[in-house]
Amino acid sequence: MEPPRTTLVRLLLLGSVVAPCTGAAQRPDDGQWVMPGRDYASTRYSGLTQLTSANVARLKPVWNFSTGVLRGHEGQPLVVKNTMYVVTPYPNVLYAFDLTQPDYPLKWKYRPMVDPNALGMACCDAINRGAFYADGRIVYNLLDGHTVAVDAGTGRELWNVKVADLSEGETTPMAPMVVRNRVLVGPSGGEFGIHGWLKALDLATGNLAWMARNVGPDRDILARPRTFKPFYDRGTDLGLSTWSGDTWKIGGAPVWGWLSYDAELDLVYYGVGNPGPYNPEQRLGDNKWTNSVLARRPGDGSLIWAYQFTPHDNWDYDSNAEMILVDLVIKGRVRKVLVHFDKNGFAYTIDRSNGEVLVAEPYAHVNWARRVDLISGRPVIDSAKFTGSTRGNVKYICPSLEGGKSPVSPAAFSPRTGWFYVSTVNLCMDFNAEQRARIRGTPFIGASTPYVAGPGGHMGGFMAWDAVSGRKVWEIKEKYPVWSGVVVTAGDVAFYGTLDGWLKAVNARTGTLLWKFKVGSGIVSAPITYRGPDGRQYVAIYSGIGGDWALLSGDVRSDDPTDVRDPADFIRDLGRYTSGGGMVWVFAL
């Protein structure tokens, strides 16, 4: 199937790590992978063409490496100047492999000191979502609230600074973004009642350049009267007045997902997570700016606009998923948009210059809301699905709090087809909220939320999505939730992985399965593709089940004799197909 003729796409691609973004037609693919989303637009698109739908069935494993870590391997490797960089989950070891030599020998290994107390704070699982290369440095976060910069050539630590407070429940598994001389980082901890923020560090020194809160008064949010202009909201101190009392001070609003940057508009975009606690009756109001996308100036942190996907979140629908930046023709007009697949089950096409919602349609099974009203920007909610401690156990809410798509699993975009490629989850839940008091540094949740498979009985899928019309183009149904990220190539091949340990390649135009390979453990990471020093195109991915599935799938670790938990009822057999174990896999023709 050909892409719609009315869809015009101009892709924002990486020029260099600190250079402005340019059109895809003006810059060939350099074969590297230097930041988590491949480019500042977070497209996870590669212009490499060696792998195609005609030959990808001949893909073979050519190298693998054990990381020595059993926790969840999220994120992705980096490939910079013929070196592959691998970051492990806790204890956050950084490996550098020489791609110019046979067997990819280890050039060096950086082993930081990481506070083991972070293991008791991390939600969910002690994962790491990757690193960023800039100006000869590998920059990444440690689980215990530190950000480090390491010399990319030697492995020498250049700086190591504390950015988060473990005693408050803040941890830092997210991948940073570097824009010019700013390193942007945020915390996890929405389930601990933190007061969420985004910080900018100086790339050369690690010194704090600015900090912006995500909730609270305008002075803390850096929402200045002359520059902050949200499309739908009016007034001052919205991050304060939309909370009851001082509940905003312990209201969550974490930043643990992915960031994007538009050099032309000079705006950084990021998603904000859930409010706390899960019992919404303890925090009346819209609870801005949780469950939102925020657009800031990277230089000084000024908030330019914000949009809230799920006001007064009743269901833990974090909005930390990626914001993919493309230009599309919407109703005959070229618009600079960001496309976002929210946990709440709606896919949004938003004007990234001002926050206007242009398209909002369900990409998963949704019953908590009937639609999104484009005039107000607000969801039209089914009142029967409201939750709270006085409402008892509210049955069968779709999607579950795992989301229609997990923010862990970044989607990809192809300018050749004009479509987005998305790993999905098909789970629904019951939600029984209860009153909860906050004790500093301990979980602040207040709900029981068992899952069941959604309509059709399958628990996940992989799909192509048209963000102009807001429709699904094709879909592959999967037995288990699909938790991996995606990469799509100019050879019209898309790659994704499954919880039971299959790396798969499909035809990006038709969804036809072209190839699959069983790796040693379930995949919760994102694949990449790169050009090696020999000129060949390679695909790389981590295997190593974890994240929420370390909690739900039962006994998948054999190194801990006390870890013999029963699996969750809805996914009792996953442990028959996978166990823990971190590996890096590389494939080529």
N, C-alpha and C positions, 0 to 999 in steps of 0.2 A: 504494500500500500504506500503510495506516495504521500508526502506531507501536503497539507492544505495549500492551495495556490495563494490564498489570501494571507498566509503567514510569512511575514518578513522578519528575519532574525539578524541582528548584529551582535556578535559575541564579544564580551570584554575579556581579552586574554592578557596573560602576564607578559609584560615587556621585559623588565628585570624586576627583582624583588622590590626595588624602590622607585621604579620608573612608572610614568602614567600608563594606563591601560590603552590598548589600541585595537582596531578592528581585526577580526580573524584573517581577512583576506590580505592584510598588510604584513603579516608576520608568520613565517613558517614555524612548525613545531620544533623546538630545540631538543626534544627527546628526553628532557629532564623532568623531575617531579620535585619541586623545591618548597612547596607549601601544601597544607592538608587538602584543599579543594582543587589542586592543580593550577588554579589561577585566582586572582582576586575576586572574580565573579562567582567562585565556588561551583563551577560547571562540572568538574571532574570529567572533562572532555579532552581526549587526546587526538591530535591531528595525524598521528602515525597511521600508516596505511598497509603495512606489511601483512598484518593479520586481517583476514577477510572471512566472509561467510563461506567462501569456497574452500579455504584451506585450514580454518581454525580447528577442524576435527583432527588434524595431525599434531596438535599441541601436546608437548611432552614435558614432564618435570625434568629440569636440568640441574637443580641445586636445592638443597634445603638445609636448615640450621635450627637446632634446638636452642631456645632462649634460656632454658633452665628455670622457667617460671611457669607455674600452673594456673595463675589467676587469669581473668578475662583479657584477651588480647584484642582490644579495640584500636581505632586509629589506623595508620598506614605507614609504610616505610617512606623515606625520602631518597631520591637519587639526584646527586649534585656532582657534576664534574667527575664522572666515573667512580664515584663512591656511593655506596648504599648505607644509609643511616637507619638504625632500628632502635626504637625505644620500647622497653618492656613495661608491663605493669609493675606495681610495687615489687622490688625496690628501685624501679625506674632507672635501670642500667641502660646506657647508650652505647651501641656497637657501631663501628665503622668498618665496612668491608670493601676491599679493593677489587673493583670489577674488571680491572685490566689484567689480572693474573688468573691462571687456572685455579679452579676451586674457590674463588672469591676469598682469599685468606683475610683474616682479621688484621686490620691496620692498627687499631687501638680500641680499648674499652674504657669508658668513663663510669666509675661506680660511685655515685654520690652517697652521702650520709642522709638517710631519710628516717624521720622519727617513726618508730613502729606503732606509736599511739594512734597514728593516722588510720590504721587498720580498723580500729573501733569506731571511727567517725565516718568512713567512706560509705556513701550510698550512690550507686549500689554496686558493690564489689570494688576491689582496689585496682581499678583500671587506669589506663592512660590513653588519651586520644591523639597523641602525636606531637611532632616538633615542627619548627619553621626555620628555614635557612634565610639568613640575611647578612650581607656585608662580612662574609667569612666566618659567620657564627651559626651554630646550631642552638636555637633557643627553645626551651621546653619547660614544663611545669613538673614539679615533684608532688607526690600525693599530700605531703605534710604542709603545704602552704608556701612553698618556696618556688621561685622562678630562677632558672640558671641559664647562663650563656657559656658555651663551650667552643673553643677554637676548632673549626671544622677540619683543619689540617692536622692538628697535633693531639686533640683531645684534652688540651689544658683548660681548666676552668678559668673563665675570665671574670665572672661575677656570679654571686649566689645571694639572692635577697629574699627576705620574708615578706610575703604579700598578704597572707591570710592567717586567721587566728583559730588554731585547732580547738582551743578551749571553748569557743563559741559554736563549734560544729562545722567550721569552714574547712574544706579540702579543695585541692586544685588538680583534678584530672583532665581539665579541658586543654585543647591545643591553643597556644597563643597565636595572635596575628601581629605581624610587623608591618607598619605603614610609615615610610620614611624613617625617622629616628624614634618612633614610638612602638613599644611592645605592649600590646593590649591583652590583659588577663582578667579572669573573673573566677568566682568560687562556686563550688557545689555546696549544698547545705539547706535546701528548701525544706527538708524534712527535720531540720534541727532548729528552726525559728531564727535563722540568721537575718541580718539586715543587708540585703544584697547590693553589689557594687560592680563597677568596671574600673580598673586602674590602668594607667598608661605609665610605663617605665621608659627611661632613657636607654636606647639600644647600646650606647657606648659604655655606660656606667651601671645601669640597673637602678639608678636613682628615680624616685617617684616624680613624675611630671604633673599628673593630676589624678584625682579620684572623683568619680560620680556615683552617687547612690541611684538605685532604680526605683525606690519608693521614698516618700518623705517630702519635706518642703522643697520648693523650687531652688532655693540656694544650695541645697545638697544635691539635687538632681542635675544642677547646672542648666536649668530651664530659665533662660533669660528673656525678659519681655519682648525685646526687639527681634529676637532670633527664633524663639520657640513658637511654632505655628502648626499645631496638629490639625489635620483636615476636619475631624469630626467634633472635637472638644473645644470648649471655651472656658476661660477663667484661669485663676492662678492657684498654685498649690494643689493641683489635682492629685498629686501623689500623697497628699495629706488629708484632704477633705473627703476623699472617697473611701476612707477607712473609719471604723468606729473607734472613738477614743484614741489611744496611743498604740493600737494593735499593729500599726505599720512598723513599729520599732522591732518587732519580732515576726515580721510578715513574710520572711523568705525572700523571693525574687532573686534566685540564683542565676548565674551565667556560666553554664557548663557545656554549651554546644559550640556552634561554628559561627565564624564571623566572615563578612564580605566587605569589599571596599570598591567604591566608584571614584576613580581619580578625577573624572571630569566634574562631578558634583562635589568632590572632596567630602564624601560621607562614608562612615563606617556603619554597617547594619549588623545588629545582633538580636537574638531572641532572649527573652526573660522567662524564667521558669515560674513554678507554682507559688501561690501564697500558702502560708502555714497558719494554723494547722489545717488538716483536711476537712474538719468540721466547719462549714461556712458560717454557722450561726455564732461563732466566736469572733468574726471579723466582718461585720456588715458593711455593705457598700460595694462599689465596683472593684476596689482594691487595685487601683492603678499604681505603678505600671507593671504588675505581674502579668504573665500570659500575654506578652506584648512584643512587638518589634520596635526597637529604638534606633534612630538615625542620629549620629553624632559627628562633630568635627574631630578628626584625630589629633589635631594640633593642641586644642585646649579643652576638649571634652564637651563643648557646647551642644546641648540637645536641640535639634532642629525640628524634628517631628516625632510622634509616637502614635502607634495604633494598637489597641487591645483586641486580641482575637476572642478571648473568653472572659468577659467581665464577671467578677465575683465567682471565680472558679469553684464549682461544686464537685469536680470529678478528677482533679489532679491532671489537667490537660496542659502540661508545660509547653511553652512555645520556643524551646531551645533549638529546634531544627533549623537547618541551613536556610539562608536567603539567597536564591540563585538569581543573578543579575543578567538580564538580556533585554533587548529591544524588540518589541512585537507590534504588529499592526492590530489594533483593537478598534473595531467599528470604523475602519477606514483611516485611522490615524496612527502614526508611529508613536508608541509610548515607551518611555524608559521604565521598565517594570522590574520588580522582584517577584519571584514565584516561591511560595512557601507551602509545604505540606504539613499542616498542624496536627498535633496529637488529637485534636478534637474531631478529626475526620473530614474537615473541609480543606480544599486546596484553594489558595488565594493567589490571584494575580493583582499586584498592587503597584500603583505609580510610585516609583521610588524617589521621586523628587519632592512629593508632598504627602504621601500616605493615603491617597484615595484608593479604595477598593474597587477594582474594575470587574473582576470575576471572582465569585466564591461559590464553589459547587462541591458536593460530597464526593470524595474519591474512595471512601470506605462506607461500610454500613453505619448509618448515623440515626439514632432515635432520640437523643437528648434535645435536639433542636430540629425544627422543620426546615429552616433555610437561614441564610444571612441576608438581611435587608441592606441593599446597597445604598439606600438613601441615608440611613443612620449609621451604617457600618456594623450594626449589632446583630447577634444571632437572635432568631425568634425561637424561644425555648418552650419545650413541652413541660408544663408545670408539674406533670406527674413524675418527672425525672429529677426534680430538685431534691437535694439531699440535706441532711442536718440531724443533729442528735434528737430532735423532737419528731422526726419523720420516720424513725425506725429503719428497717432494712428495705431499701428501695431496690426493686428487682430488675434485672436484665437491662442494664444501661449499655449502650453501644456508641462508640467503641469503649473498651476497658481503659484503665489508666495507663496501660502500655501504649495506647494510642493507635489510631489507624495506621500510622507509621511511627516508628520510634525515632526521636531526634538523634539517637546513637547512629542511625543508618542513613547517611547522607545520599540523596538522590543525585542523578547526573542529567545533563542536557546535551543534546546533539544539534548543532546548527544545520546539519545535513537533512535531518528529518523534521526538525522543528518541535520535537517531542521531548518530554522528560521521562526518565526511567527510575522507577520507584519500588523499593522493597516495602511490603505492606504486612499488616497484622490484622487478623480477623478474629478478635476476641471480644466478648461482652462480659459484664461484671454485675454483681450485686454490690451495694454500697451501704454499709451500716456505720454511720458516724457516731462519735461519742465525745463528750467533753474531755478536754485534755489541758492540763497545766504544763507550762514550760519550765523545765529544769535545765539550766545552762549546760550545753554540751551533751545533751541526751536527746533521743528522738522525740519529735513534737509532731505527731501524725494524727491520731484520733480517728481511725477508721479501719474496718475490716472489709476487704474487697475481693472475694473469691471470683475466679474467672471461669467462663465456659466458652467453647468454640462458638463462633458466630454463625450466621446463616450459611448453609451449605455443608457445615461440618469440618471443612478445612480451616486451618488456623493461620494461614499466611498466603502470600502471593507475590508476584512480580509483574509490574504493569508498565505500559507506555501511556503517557497522559498528554493531552492537548490543552495547554494553558490558555489558548485564545477562546476556545469554545467551552472549556470546562468539562471535558468528556474523556472517558477512558477509551483508548484506541484498541488495545488488546491486553490480555491478562493471562498469566500462568498461575494456576492454583498450586499451593504447596501444603503438605501435610502439617508442617510446623510453622510458627511465626518466622518470618524472614527478617533477620536482624543485622544483615550486612549492608555496607555501603555499596555503591555502584561505580563502575567506570564504563564509558562508552567511547568508541573510537571512530575515526574517519573511515575505517574499513567496515562500518555499519555492524559492529559487534558490540554487545553489552555483556559485562561480566558481573555476577553476584554470587554470594555464597549462602549456605543453609545451615541451620542449627545442627543437623545430623551429619555435617561434614562434607558436603559436596560443593566444589567450585564449578559454576556453570557458565557457559557462553551461549548466548542466544542471538538470533538475527534481529537487529534493532528495528527493522521495518515490519517484520511479521510476527515476532515472538517465537519463532521456531527454535527448539533446542538443537544446538549444533555440536555441543561437546560437554562432557562433565568429567570430573576427577575427584576421587575420594581422598581427602586429606585426613590427618590423624585425629582431629578434634573439630567440634563444631565451630562455625565461622561467625564471629561478631565484629569483624574488622571490615576495612574497605580495600578493594583491590586497586592497584595502580598498574600503569604500563609505561615503559620507557625504552629508549634506544641505548643499547650497550655499546661499548667501545669497538666491538666488532661489526657494528652497523645493523645488528639484528634487533627486532622488536621483542621485548620480554614482558611478561605479566608477573607481578609479585603480589603476595597476600600473606597475612598472618592467619594461622589457625590457632584455636585455643578458646574453648567455650567459657563464658563467664558473663559478667554483668548480671542482670536480673535472673538469668538462667542458671547461674551458680546457686541462687537461692531456691529456685523452683524445680529444678530437674533432679534433685535428690543426690544420691551417692555417685558422683562423677569424679571424686578425688580418692586415690588410693594411698596417698602419703599421710593421711590423717585418720587413724583408726577410730576416732570419736565421731567422724563426719559420716554418719550412716542415716541421715535424715530421709524420711519417705519423700518421694516426689509429690508435687501438687497433683490433685486428682485429674485435672484436665490434660495433663501431659505426662502421665505415669510411665510411658514406654520410651521416652527420649533417651534415658540412660542405657538402653539396649544398643544404641547406635553411636554413642560418643562418650568419651571421658575427657578429663582435663589434660592439658599439655600444650605448651606454647612452641610453635614452629614458624619459621619463615620459609615460604615456598616460592620458587621461581620457575616459570615455564617459558618455553620457546618452541618454534617449529623444529 
